[in-house]
Amino acid sequence: MGGRREEILDAALDIADECGLEAVSMRALAERVGVTPMALYRHVKDKAALLDGMVGRLLSALLPKDAVEEQTWDERLNTLAHACRKVTQRHPWAAHLLFSRPAVTPDAVRAVDIIYLALIEAGVPDSEVPRLERLISTFVIGFATSEASGRFAPGALDPRSRRGQLPDSELPGHTRLGPWLDLPVDLTAEFEADLSDIRRLVVGAARGRGDVGTAGGRSTTEAVDHSAPHG
């Protein structure tokens, strides 16, 4: 049954890629795979389960089970973040699903566990791990969703024209930052810079309890100051 379910989910992905997420229905999917709608319920119990399964299928394709086993904690976070961004770049319609569906499928739960283990290995106190996981997931999914949905796009007006709609006196922040706002945005470079900020945040959270790690838990990109006192 597992193989048949994967075929059904892949067919749903094809429909979404071709016609958009709104075109994915049990009836359309049944027609695509050549069965009656009732026959689908043996594999996906309802539309919500279908959507969750589609998210899991996307994550499974980009996160093979052995992809992160030999990586350091920061490399694991980086791998997962880039996988999420790739999903929304290849399938822009998936942005809404990633931001609106809970992590309930096996692959989605496994993705969350990758973040849990990365934070634990970095030395973050257990009590802080769930909160930081939500922060990291929200940033990564939010960035990927904003990029895929066009929120980061220039739009009809360039930055100068946008702020020109109001007097400078009403936009003191824009006026000061004008030379920077007028520069083109490299979203890939910005994403990398944001991930570096997250790594520093994780290291700071771990240092806060005074035991950032053993060699196995250290980041390859963030040096730990061993001259600092440890508890």
Residue pairs with C-beta under 8 A, 6 or more apart in sequence:
1 42
1 43
4 43
5 43
5 44
5 53
6 57
7 33
8 29
8 33
8 40
8 43
8 44
9 44
9 50
9 53
9 54
9 56
9 57
10 57
11 29
11 32
11 33
12 24
12 29
12 32
12 50
12 53
12 54
13 54
13 57
13 58
13 91
14 32
15 23
15 24
15 28
15 29
15 32
16 23
16 24
16 54
16 91
16 93
16 94
17 91
17 93
20 93
21 93
21 94
21 96
21 97
24 50
24 51
24 54
25 47
26 37
26 40
26 47
26 50
27 37
29 37
29 40
29 50
30 36
30 37
30 39
30 40
33 40
44 50
44 53
51 97
51 101
52 101
52 102
52 104
52 105
52 108
53 105
54 94
54 97
55 94
55 97
55 98
55 101
55 105
55 107
55 108
56 105
56 106
56 107
56 108
57 107
58 87
58 91
58 94
59 83
59 87
59 107
59 108
59 110
59 111
60 107
62 83
62 86
62 87
63 79
63 80
63 83
63 107
63 110
63 111
63 114
65 110
67 79
68 75
68 76
68 79
68 80
68 114
71 79
72 121
72 218
72 219
72 220
73 117
73 118
73 119
73 121
73 122
73 202
73 217
73 218
73 219
74 118
74 122
74 199
74 202
74 219
74 220
74 221
74 222
75 220
76 114
76 115
76 117
76 118
77 115
77 118
77 136
77 195
77 198
77 199
77 202
78 195
80 111
80 114
80 115
80 140
81 136
81 140
81 191
81 195
84 98
84 140
84 141
84 144
85 140
85 143
85 144
85 147
85 191
87 94
87 98
87 144
88 94
88 95
88 98
88 144
88 145
88 147
88 148
89 144
89 147
89 148
92 148
92 149
94 148
95 141
95 144
95 145
95 148
95 149
96 145
96 149
98 141
98 144
98 145
99 141
99 142
99 145
101 108
102 108
103 109
103 111
103 112
112 133
112 137
115 133
115 136
115 137
116 129
116 130
116 133
119 128
119 129
119 132
119 133
119 202
119 205
120 126
120 129
121 213
121 216
121 217
122 202
122 203
122 205
122 206
122 212
122 213
122 217
122 218
122 219
123 206
123 207
123 209
123 211
123 212
123 213
123 217
124 132
124 202
124 205
124 206
124 209
125 205
125 206
125 208
125 209
128 205
132 201
132 202
132 205
135 201
136 198
139 194
139 198
143 191
143 194
145 151
146 152
147 187
152 185
152 187
155 162
157 165
158 182
159 178
159 181
159 182
160 178
160 181
160 182
163 171
163 174
163 175
163 178
163 181
168 174
168 175
174 181
196 221
199 219
199 221
199 222
200 222
202 219
203 212
203 219
203 222
203 224
206 212
206 213
207 224
207 228
209 231
210 229
210 230
210 231
211 230
211 231
212 218
212 224
213 224
218 224
